[in-house]
Amino acid sequence: MTPFPNGLIIVSKHDCPTCTLIEPVYHELEASDIPLTIYTQDDPAFPPGIDRVIEDTGLENSFRLNIETVPTLIRFDDGREVGRLVGWHKEEWQAFTGIRTLGADLPDFRPGCGSLSVEPGIAEKLTLLFGNTAMTARKIEVAAMEDEIEACFERGWTDGLPVVPPTEIRVLRMLQGTHRAPDEIVGTMPPDGVPCTVEKIAINAVMAGCKPEYMPVILSTVEAALIEEFCMHGLLCTTYFSGPVVIVSGPAAKAIGMNSGMNALGQGNRANATIGRALQLIIRNVGGGRPGEIDRATMGNPGKYTYCFAENLEASSWESLSESRGFKKGTSTVTLFAGEGLQGMMDQQSRNPESLASTFAHSLRTVAHYKIPQMGALLLVSPEHSRVFENAGWSKARLKEELNRMLEIPLHEMLRGVDGNAEGIPSLNPHGVFQEKKGSTAGNPEEGIQTVPKFRQGDGLEIVRVGGNAGMFSAIIGAWVASGPVGSIPVSKEIKL
């Protein structure tokens, strides 16, 4: 690309009424002693009678000059731009050129027209042709007669459903949803330990069917998945049902049209469906987390396609999930939870918080197994159920406190062999430590230990308000909780738009 010439440059098109209106100005400028170059976007013969008219129907010059509106008047000195005007404003053009009589017979002002270089679909193509996209992903050629969607299946890039082929222009559009550089490394994606760049995230977001405006949420979701405490690698390897559950809280959810109401955990909402799917595809295609290989789930659950929804705090006094996890009010966050499938709860009779909390507690007791303690769960409370608590003055924190109290289970009910059920916890030694007891499958409380909490302290039980306004139904998502350093705890990340 040769440097732009010094002097005046006008970018114009014949199809623009303002450009044709000021045609006399072009001739006045050419007659002056100022060097003039005109780039024409659509008609090589326009404007007629000008010596230096350069055809720009390929729009490369318009792209490099960053033209958004025609006519645009630019001055170049010493090979660099020193000023520009957009549209026609008589006094400004006269001052800019130093010709006080320029366009004397023309109207004082006329707005310009949109440049051909910024028309929908054109700007991205020009960026690919002439810009520096910083995209470095390997390009894969697909034969002319090859079906693109089938090609994605054959190459193992899908989750079993069709994906959107990630063409260069689609990926470029997706990258426009974030200010972050395509080659920025977000983190190391398990299980293969591969560097995961913003570009790779964008590629998989395209395949998932996302819109560019979802990118800030997707990026925060991936960052959350890579937090060590979430243990994404362990979650991939477990034979349990679980996978990542994505909960979006705060203004960002509404801004991108997420569903927090009716059928929030079901089908029908593009943002919910594709953001969760994008995370799963990134884990698969970047990290290598494929079912039957590193993913050893005995059964899995349908949420491993996508498990993503927004919190519903409309007309509610409860604090948001963001606030309960330590963020300031109004902060948009994404929270990841290692969850299994959805367990429904029905209570259409309780009209006081004590009764409804009792229903919740009895249902929560069954997470994983009614005799297994120190578990985790996500309690999804519907608006109708939450109103029972809110009308009685119960905050979300109060409900959590009461549930944990109700779920302090008598130890003698939890021991192995009790009720003729071999599952449960072992007996205690004299030091109050659980142990296997030879020749016995049951034991007795020792050292004053009388109860065992169903859920681990702190974030073992999380509560989210979600769902439509009608229906006295809530739900539980049980957690994958492994003992020791390989376990998973919920993690949150702020969404930065």
Summary of the structure (lengths in Angstrom):
residues: 497
radius of gyration: 31.5
end to end distance: 35.4
largest distance: 109.2
contacts: 1609
relative contact order: 0.10
helix: 32%
strand: 21%
